[in-house]
Amino acid sequence: MADDKQGQDKQADDEERRQQEREVEEARTRADEAEPIRNDTVEQLDDLDEALETHDYPTTTDDLIEAYGDYEIETQDGWESLDEVLGPTDNQTYVSADDVRSRILGRIRR
């Protein structure tokens, strides 16, 4: 079919349509992704942010509290220790520093 001008045009149009469909699907997939961590997170977590980056993963809430429980985090109500922020939650497993940051931010922005 691509041997004539009409066939080539149709093939090009089909490819363009498929590309647009892929872009729409990618946008839909990204809509389900968590928002990236904002730059002011480093300020809120202060020294804890660097400690989380160098920590070994996977890790648990209990491990983090044991290692960094005294680190201070800026919350809406002032400064609280990591122990105060994560202590009341269930012990869960984190696979990365971003995973921990997301959990902490979810707790302090409620």
Secondary structure as UniProt FT lines:
FT   TURN            2..3
FT   HELIX           5..31
FT   HELIX           40..45
FT   HELIX           47..54
FT   STRAND          59..60
FT   HELIX           61..68
FT   TURN            69..70
FT   STRAND          72..75
FT   TURN            76..77
FT   STRAND          78..81
FT   HELIX           82..86
FT   TURN            87..88
FT   STRAND          93..94
FT   HELIX           97..108
//
